[in-house]
Amino acid sequence: MPAPRMFWKVLYNRSTQAGIAFVGLNNPYQDPSTIPDDVRCTDICSQVTWLTWSQKDVVRGYSYCCEVNDFRKTFTDLPAFTVTSILK
């Protein structure tokens, strides 16, 4: 059964209009040198102080974070809502 190459989730606080998109790569056997090809928006995980996971661990699941408006440029099926800041 085929599995998706990536998975994502967007967290959004409607009252503050703050949001963040998380993207995970779904291949624990991926060659680390090919990961930049799968990063579709600017990684901003370093700006989010409450994240505690090891995002660069390919075996456990490589992941990255994006500003929602940057994320929308590639993932166009995200529903419309206004985001004015990063959910920190």
Beta strands, then each sheet from edge to edge (+ up, - down):
strand 1: 6-13
strand 2: 18-25
strand 3: 63-66
strand 4: 85-86
sheet 1: 1+ 2- 3+
sheet 2: 1+ 2- 4-
end
